[in-house]
Amino acid sequence: MDFFHTLQWADDEGRYTEGKSFYPPLNFLFLKVVKLIFIGGSSFPNAFSLRDSGFSAVLFLTSSYLIAPIILMKSKLWNCFSNAEKTKIYFILILSTPMLFALERGNLIIFTLIILPFVFSHSNIARIVSIAVLINLKPYFALLLVYFLVKRYWRQFVQCTLLAGILFFVTGILLDNNFLHFFSNIFDWSQNSAILSVKEIMAMPSSISAFSYVFDSTSFQHTKFGSFFNLHLLSNLISVLKWTVIAWLLIALRKNHIRLSDFQIIAILLVIISNLGVWVGGYSLIFYILLIPVFLTMRFSIVYLVILILLFAPLEVIPLARASIGEQYSYLTNSIVEVNWFLGMGSIVKPILNFILMVVLLYEIRQQSPLNSVGSIERGSV
């Protein structure tokens, strides 16, 4: 439903004032075009009505879901794989839980798979433009600007930052006079620790910050665990651990960037992004599709591939806890049905695995000898 809620707000001037949206203007301009092409100029009272009448938009989203990985694999970054290998990997990926989660939520993150390959480019212009566009789709991509700082590409850093800013203001002016409310909205959302329920947070997290969120929640502190453990302290310890590793990893990138390829630096930054917090979302793991060829050039490639396999595996089907959330409306059956919520193993294991991925990358960066095949994959990039 994220797709149709955002699509509904695309034509509503209250998107930043009433809807308190924290999507940059470029998202809404893109959806305006999508709505015009696939639905026309019709207006709808709410997102549910829009969904009922927007079958062509559903086909567009589903087609994008299926086509985006194909476009990604057409990049020269994937030349190390045969067509037969690409075909097998493709079907594994589109049936993986991170991809299915992105489709189920209808999140626009799917379209970043089309732009991300240009970040792994020898063309400075392509890299600068693609990062600027990505920032205007998902602001957390601003962390990719660290690449220019690490490499001391000061001019490219300034150019990319200015381009991202110009793109934001131009699209904002074209979209809505209230677009500057975006900044206050995103700040308020980041400070609101009760905006999402524990069940929503644990649906499919990518960061151990999910555990901090749960332990710090009032509902969880009133359980029997709150009687035996200082959950608030435990929450803070997890946060400190996460930010310590992230800071250490960024420092290590700065000190050891000469021994790393450009693609490896960008790959590590994408891993950091997916570990930043609960607001990144479990669907951020789809970034790792692009990183498979990059991880193959690194010393602990086997470890990384095993972690990626587990991250994309359907571990969520293994239940650890169950609870009834009562009767809910089912769109597919057009009826009221009893819904049982359950916590899958993937919701516990995958954030930990993603954190371990950061730790292993940190360990590898700090090794004295150069990484394997630093330039091999870059010679065949986009």
N, C-alpha and C positions, 0 to 999 in steps of 0.2 A: 504493500500500500504506500510505501514511501514515494514511489514513482508518481502515483496518481494524486497524492496530497501535494507534492511539489508542482505537478502539472496544473493542478487547480489554482495554486497560488501564483502561477506564472502570469495570469491575466488580472490578478487582484492587486490593486495599488496599496492594499493594507498588508502586504507580505512582510514588511519590516516593522510596521507599527503595531498592527493587530496580531499578525501571525508570529511575530518575534523571530523571523527566519534568520539563521546564521549561515545560509548559503550565499556565496558571492554572486553578484548580478549576472555573471556569464552563464551560470546554470539556468537562470530563468529566461534569458534571451534564447538560449539553446532550446529550452522546452517550449517557448513561444512558437518557434519554427516547427518543432515536432507536432505541437497541437494544431497549428494551422494546416499542415500537410495531411495529417492522419485523421483529424476530427473536424476541422473546419472552424468556422467562426461561432459555433454554437456555445452558449453559456450553460452552466450547470450549477445547481444549488450547493452541491458538496462533492467531495472526491468520490464518494460511493456511487453517486449518479453518473459521474464522469467515467468511472470504471465500467459501469453497466453498459454504457454507450460507446466505450472506446476500445472495441475489440481490435481494430486496426493498430491502435497504439500498443496493445498487448503483443501483437505480432511483431511490431517494430522492436520492442524491448527484448522479446524472446529471440528474434533473429540477430540482434546485436550481441546477445549473450553467446550465441553459437558462432558468430562470425568474428568477434573480437580476438579470440585466441588464434584463429587461423591467420588473421592479419599480423598478429604478434609473431607467429612462427615463420612468417614469410620474410622477416627481417634477417639480415646477413648474420646476425648474432647466432642464429640457429643453424648455420651451415654445417656445423659439426655433427648434425644428426641427418640420417638418411630419411627419405620420404616415408618409408615404412615405420621407422622409429617415431617420426613426428605424428603419424596417424595414430599409433598406439597411445602416445603421450596425450594427444588431443582428447581422445575419448575418456581417458583417465581423468583429465583435468575438468572437462565439462560435467562429469558425474561426481566430482569431488565436493566435499561439504562446504568449503569456503565459496566456491563458485555457485553452488545451489543456494547457499545462504544469501549471497548477493542478489541472486535472481528472486528469491522469495521475498526479500525486503524491497526489491525494485530500486536498489540504490544506484545512483549515477556513477559510482566507482567503476562499473563495468566499462565505461567509455574511456577510462584512463589507460586501459590496456592497449588502446589504439595509439595513444600519444607517448606512452613510456618508452617504446623502442627508440624514439628520436632523441631521448636523453642519452642513450648509449650510441652516440654518433661521433664521428671524427669532425663533423662540421660544427664549428663554434656557434654559428647562427642557429642551426637546428637545435642544438642543446639549449641555448639561451631562450629561444622562443618556446620550446616545448616545456621547459621548467616554468616559465612565466605563465603559460596557459594552465598547467597543472595546479599552480598556486591559486589561480582564479577559479578552479573547479573544487579543489580541496585544500584549504589553507595550510594544512600540516605539511604539504609538499615544500613549504618555505624552508624546511630543514635541508633540502637539496642545495640551497645556496651555500651551505657549509663547504660543499665540494670546491667552489671557487676560492674560498678562504683557505682551505687546507692546501690547495695547489698554488696559492698566492697569485691567482689570476684576478688581480684587483679590478682591472678594467671590465672584465666579463662579469664580475660580481655586481659592479655598479650598473652595467648595462641591463643585466637580468632583473635586478631590483627595480630599476626605473621602468622597464618594460612592463613588469608585473603591476606596478603602481598605476602606470598610464592605462593599461588594459582594464584595471579595476574601475578607475574613475570614468573612463569613456563608456564602458558598458553600464556603469551605474547611472550616468547622466541619461543615457539612452533608455534605460529601464524605468527609473523611479526617482523622484526628487528626494525621497526619504532613505536612499540607499546607505547613507552614512550611519544610520541606526544599526547597520550590520555590526559595527565594532562594539557597541554597547550590548547588543543581543548576544554576541559570541562570548563576551566577558561575563554577562549574567549567567549564561548557560554553563560556562566552565566553573562558576562559583556555586551553582545550585547542586548540592549533593543529594537532593531528594527528587530530582526531575524524572529519574528512571527507577523502576522497582528492581529489587534484587533478582527476580526471575528474568527480567529483561536484560540486566547486566550479564547474567550467567548463561544467556541463550547460546552465545558462541564467542567468548572473549579471546583476544589475541595477546593481551597484556596481563601480567600478574597484578596490575592495578585493580583488576576486577576483584581480587581477594581483599585488597585494602578497602574497596568500596563496600563489600559485603560485611566484613568484620566491623566496619565503622557505622553500619546502618543500625537504626534503632530496633528494627524488627529482629535482626539476628542477635543483637546484644541481649534481648529478652528471652533467648532460648537457653537451653541447659548449658551450652558452650560458654555463654556469658558468665555463668556462675563459677566456672572452673578456670577460665583464662581471662587475662586482661586484653580483650579484643582490640581496644583502642590503641594500646601499645603495640600489639602485633601488626595492626594496620599501618602504623607509622614506621615500624621496622621494615616492612615490605616496601613501602614507598622510598625509604632511605636506601635500601639495597638496590632497587631499580635505578634510581637517579645516580647513585654512585657508579654503577656499571656503565650507564650511558655516558656520564661525564668522563670516566676513565677511557672509554672507547673513543670518544671524540678527541681527547688529548693524545691517545695512541695514534689516531689517524694523522694528527698534526705532526707528531714526531717521526712517524715512519712512512709518510706519504711517498717518499722516493722509491721505496721498495714495493709499493702497491701500484697496480694499474689503475687508470681512470675508472674503468668499469667496476673494479673491485671496491673502490672507494664509494662509488654511487650505490652499489649493491649493499654495502654495509650501512649506508645512510637509510636505505629503504627498510632494512631490518630494524634499525632504531625507530623509524617512524611507526612501524607496526607494534612496537613495544611501548610507545609513549604513554598511552592511557586508555581508559574505557571509551573515550569519545572517538577514538580512531575506528573501532569496530572490528569484529572478527573477519569481515569480508576484506580487510586490508591484506590478509594473507594471500590474496590472489596476485599481489605484486610479485610473489616468489616464483610465479610461472616464468617470468622473464629472467629470473636469477639462476635458473638451472644451468645454462651454459657457463655462466660466470663462476658458479661454485665448483664446476668441474675443473677449473684452472687452479684451484687452491689446494694446499697441502692436505687438509682434512676433508677432502671432497666426499669421501665415503660417509663420514659423520654427518655432513650437511645434507647429503641425499637421504640418509636414513631419517633424519629429523623432518625433512620435507615430505617424505612418504607418510610419516605419522601425522603430520599437520594436515595433509590432504585426505587421510584415511577417514572412513565413517565411524570414528570412535564414539560419536554421539548416540549411536544406536544401542550402546551398552548402558543401561540405566543404573544410576547409583541411588537415586531418591525419586519418590513420586508424591504427587499431591493433586487433589481435585480443585479446579478453579471455577467449577460450576458450569452452568449452561451458557453457551456462546453461539452467536450467529455464524453459520458456515456459508461462505459465499459460493463454494462449489456445489453444495447440495441445496442451497436456498432454504435452509431450515435451522432450527435451534437444536444444537447437539450438546451432549455432555463432553467437556474437554478435561482431559487429565494431563497435567504438566509433569514432566520428569526431567531430572538432571542427568545428562549423559556424561560418560567418562571423558569425552573430548573437551567438555567445558572446564574440567579440572586439569587434564594432562596437557592440552595444547598451549595454554599460557606459560606453563612451566617449560615446555619444550622450546617455545619461542624465546624465552629468557635464556635458556641453556645455549641456544644458537648464538645469542649475543656474547655470552661468556666464552664460547669456543672461538668465535671470531676475534675476540680480544686477546685470547691466548695466542692465536696464530700470528696476529699482528706484532705481538711483542717478541716473537722469535727472532733470533739474530740473522739467520740465513734468509735470502730472498725467497719470495713465494714462487711456486711452480708456474711456468708458462705465463709470465706476467703479460707479455705482449701478444701471445698467440691468438687469442680470441679477438683482440682489438683490430687485427689486420683484416678481419672479415666482417666488420661491423656495418651498421646501417650507413 
